[in-house]
Amino acid sequence: MLGGIIVGLIAGAIAGWIMRGEGYGCLWNIVLGLLGGTVGGWIFEKLDITWQGTVGSIGTAVIGAVVLIWLYRQLTGNK
């Protein structure tokens, strides 16, 4: 569980930096990273792509979190 939170924190922070130049704060980075891991895992499953290890988990979560941020911005009109 602690490992998942740490991966979520790292992934959320990276996604925040990619999409806006900074993170969203510790709690939101964790939430974003954990949700991003789920979304990224679903996307990669559909594309039949697998990443192994901690780096793979972080990469999957980052991609999923970036997709979530992009979708949020499209639905709300926020840039």
N, C-alpha and C positions, 0 to 999 in steps of 0.2 A: 504494500500500500504506500509506504513512504517513497519507494522507487517510482511509482506511478505519479505521485505528487511532484517529485523532483523533475521527472521527464515532462510533465505538464507545465511546470513553471518555466523550464528552459524553452520548450516549444512555443508556449504562448508569448514569451518575451521576444523570441526570434521572429515570430509571425507579426507581432506588433511593430518591430523595427522595420520589417520588410514593407508592411502596408502603410505605415504612417511615420516612420522615422524614430519612434520611441515605443516603449512598452505601454501597457494599460494599467499598470499597478500590479502588485504581487498577487492579490486574490483573483483579479480578472485574468491575469496571465495563466494561473493554474486552471481556472475554469475553461478558458479558451483552449489551452493545451490538451486538457482531458477530452473535451468535446471534439477537438480537432483530431485526436487520435482515433476516435470512433468514426468520424467522417472520412478521414484519410484511409483507415483500414477498409471501410466499405468501398471507397473509390478504387483502391489497389486490388481488392478482391475481384471487383468487376473487370479490371484490366489484366487480371492474372499476373500481378507483380508481387513479389515477396522481398522484404528487406529483413535481415536478421540482426539481432543484437540491440544494444542500447542506441547506437547511432541510427539504425534502421527505425527504431521506435520514435526517436526524436524527429527524424526526417518525415516519417509518415504523419506524425502529429502536426508538424509545421505546415505541411501541404494541406492537411485538412483544416487547420486553423485559418490559413490564408483564404481558402475557399469560403469558410464561414464568414470571415470579415467582408469579403467581396460580396457575398449574397446579402448580408445585412445592409451594406451600402446601397446595393441595387434596390432593395425593398423599401428602404427609408429615404432614399435620395441624398443621404449624407456622403460627403466626399472625404 
